Amino acid sequence: MGYDFIDMNTVISLPERAASLQHWYQRPLGRLLADAELGALAEQLPQLFGYHLMVVDPPWESCLLADSRIPHRIIQRTATAPERETGVIGHTDHWPVMTDTVDAIILPHTLEITTEPHQVLREVDRSLIPDGHLVIIGFNPRSLWGLRRWFSRRTAGMPWQSRFLSVSRLKDWLSLLGFDTLQCRYLFHRPPLNNQRMLERLQFLEPDNEQGHMLLAGAYILVAQKRTVIMTPLKAGRSTRRRLFPVGIPSSSQRNVRRVSLDDDLH
């Protein structure tokens, strides 16, 4: 089953879509969602190990990575911004990163604003080392947030004009690329309202457990790991045919030796 990309407004460039999403995160609803997403990310960072960590175009006002044990942490953006930390400028679909060099990659809503999510995942697969980790943060389409997007995607701005990707679809894509999904957690169980007071009153909807409920959650965080492919050399195949002579057929030299020895015995 193909994925419908027609509804994405391709007239707006990727940097403009990224800037629009960053602006939305400064609104009341966006700030509360950012707190939930950054809190969930902070819980995952200590579990990622290696030397290089890359975050691709985060929409939050500040991307806190202090909890990471990885010493070299870099943020890649599609455009420079004076008020935002930037380490590398690069296109979301084509990264200025060498193959098999990054230990962990974080995609916070990166797949939802690009026109080529499959290409982004191929770049992830190319850049990650074997056993490297991928963290994806996305909007949940199978919830009230998905309904809000469905009814307002033609008129509203970001994030409603982006593509919400379901967890099941992501798992299928990752499996085809050779990734194992380690865990997935649903985040922020309040409806998509921009009323600060109402959102605070609905705080009781947040679950006590870590899993949450898919139909109420506005976002999710998914952690996957790139499989290690071990190339085992094939040994030379042995013939399985049964021998006609179990002891083998002597060569001509062996027959000559045998003949000479027999003649000596006769004499």
Buried (B, 14 or more C-beta within 10 A) or exposed (E): EEEEEEEBBEEBEBBBBBBBBBEBBEEBBBBBBBEBBBEBBBEBBEBBBBEBBBBBBBBBBEBEBEEBEBEEBBBBBBBEEEEBBBEEEBBBBEBEBEEEBBBBBBBBBBBBBBBBBBBBBBBBBBBBBEEBBBBBBBBBBBBBBBEBBEEEBEEEBBBBBBBBBBBEBBBEBBEEBBBEBBEBBBBBBBBBBEEEEEBEEBEEBBEEEEEBEBEBBBBBBBBBBBEEEEEEEEEEEEEEEEEEEEEEEEEEEEEEEEEEEEEEEEE
